[in-house]
């Protein structure tokens, strides 16, 4: 359930804090007061995307450096807790979940869950388990038959069955591709064999081994600088060990001998002599190591450099030919050898591949049949429930049907699903897109949402202007339905309908404050005469008469009966 919402520096909103409660909450206000912005901000990016918005810099309030949106949720459901655990997250000590998104002036965003930084993909994964959103874009989605199958699957709770089928379908596709590769023509086999043989010969002749290129590059650097290295190392070796009596090792040895002569009377002299001896051995080791540098260069640096350059050039040509690096060349050789071995005896392998394909296809068909059975059973349950909801919403003559037709195996199964309606008795059911008006679409989607919410136990449902295209009695019916749904599900509705708003358990008024610069939007709960005045304004428009006030009171009082 949504507990609270904090919005800071978003569009015309300076700072807004809203506490939400159980039951039915209506958001009202004059057009352009910022209601849609509030809805876009509830569950950060995922909800913005669901409503067709994006988290761009244009959302940032003029003159501000960053915008912040925070939404607190409580009474988390099992699905939400499972998704949190999968993402190594958890509710706080009170069992609540705080989602926060910060938008900077540079367009970059930060996302947090209970203070821990996460990616937007994590918010997108968790958000659907917290809130079900219904906006006008959802009505348009209902017109597209390709969306109906996923909607039916959602109602049927087919996630496990779909995952099972998806795995079986992928295995079937892999088996088919493997068989197709084996069933190439003799000419193709011969051509493939020749190509692979050439590749193997070329790469084997190169005598590749891992790390060679790196070693050659390091060696080239040394050999290319041979003269300078030889000069400097020779100097160091002579100075440390090779010069007659004047080298560092000789001097240290003589000094140690001198100190040893007086060690019987000066005990510390013996210690110092030992230390000088250690230094002598260290100097000699350094000198020998430096001498080896010259050995690394060799007697003929120019010839050696030519050999290195020739080898690097060969490796470079191979890399360009096969468009890969040194490690890729080694892997390419192994793969080519493996493919050649596979091509050597294709007949038996083809028979085995055919058997595997048949087995995987049978498994996919069986998994698809399970999906089909589940969909048909769900459709039988769904149709009367949706029809009942539509009848309540003044669409009692409308027949709702779910058409499930066999289809070729695809990523979603072996079914083509489409929702159909018959607007009048005796008329053939037709696709929703060809019959339904805007107001009818809203009611059909509301009916579906109501059924889905009851089925899934969704904790919070938000309706953004569900009253579009309807008025009067029908709007009242929609409001009654929302209020009844709110008995088990927190329901929030953005509305321009007095018939709907008057039924709400709680009403929030969204207002622009134009007096200052820039314009600010404020949100406050209204009760008593303030609420009567707002309902009357919605009824009467510009002028609010006493008659309108009286009608507003009647609507509010009547709404308490439901």
Buried (B, 14 or more C-beta within 10 A) or exposed (E): BBBBBBBBBBBBBBBBEBEBEBBBBBBBBBEEBBBBBBBBBBBBBBBBBBBEBEBEEEBBBEEBEBBBBBBBBBBBBEBBBEBBEEBEBBBEEEEBBBBBBBBEEEEEBBBBBBEBEBEBEBBBBBBBBBBBBBBBEBBBBBBEBEBBBBBBBBBBEBEEBBEBBBEBBEBBBEBBEBBEBBEBEEEEBEEBBEEBEEBBEBBEEBEBEEEBBEEBEEBBEBBBEBEEBBEBBBEBBBBBBBEEEEBBBBBBBEBBEEBBEEBEEEEEBBEBBBEBBEBBEEBBEBBEEBBEBBEEBEEEBEEBBEEBBEBBEEBEEBBEEBEBEBEBBBEBBEBBBEBBEEBEEBEEBBEEBBEBBEEBBEBBBEBBEBBBEBBBEBBEEBBEBBBBBBBBBBBEEBBBBBBBEEBEBEEBBBBBBBBBBBBEEEEEBBBBBEBBEEBBBBBBBBBBBBBBBBBBEBBBBBBBBBBBBBEEEBBBBBBBBBBBBBEEBBBBBBBBBBBBBBBBBBBBBBBBEEEEEEBBBBBEBBEEEEBBBBBBBBBBEEEBEEEBBEBBBEBBEEBEEB
